[in-house]
């Protein structure tokens, strides 16, 4: 059976060292102030080098936004390449033609994206795995399994675990709060033309999603005051 041209791309995601440390120092930009959806900034303290301090929750959302902007293009590319793969394979007739096609595109992906993927942090990798699921409808683990083999999927996931990344992670904006924030940031970025929009594999009604979380937060039990 032929090998997938995307196998290297997915395996790169799984096995690259997402272990580099990051300094979450934030600098305010016009884009930052517009992208943090439905957030009212409280006190912002500017320092001489334009670094500012803010509420930790809002700071976390801004850091999440930076990560999304960094890895979303790779998730979009993955979905695009899957579409291209299916369309091209439908036209090729022989195994030899398919194998040659795989090698050409596989080499391109390795040379073009390997240096960039190596610069991702482990948290970037976690967000990327979620966004790949959003754009393709499949976990990264299942994609490796389908286009490569169950054995390679197992080892890829085992390697990813070393860096606190689970390739079986799904994207669940109605259940996971971080995923809800991701969807909100994406929605704002699309509306403002800051990211190239690609519809998710499984449609998401953002108005219903937002209403869902508003109601969910309202019914959460409040912490009893200390006596």
ABEGO torsion letter per residue (X at the ends): XBBBAAAAAAAAAAABBAABBBBBBBBBBAAAAAABBGBBBBBBBBBAAGBBBBBAAAAAAAAAAAAAAAAAAAAAAAAAAAAAAAAAAAABABAAAAAAAAAAAAAAAAAAAAAAAAABBAAAAAAAAAAAAAAAGBBAAAAAAAABBAAAAAAAAAAAAAAGBBAABBBBAAABAAAAAAAAAAAAAAAAGABBBBBBABBBBAAAAAAAAAAAAAABBBBBBBX
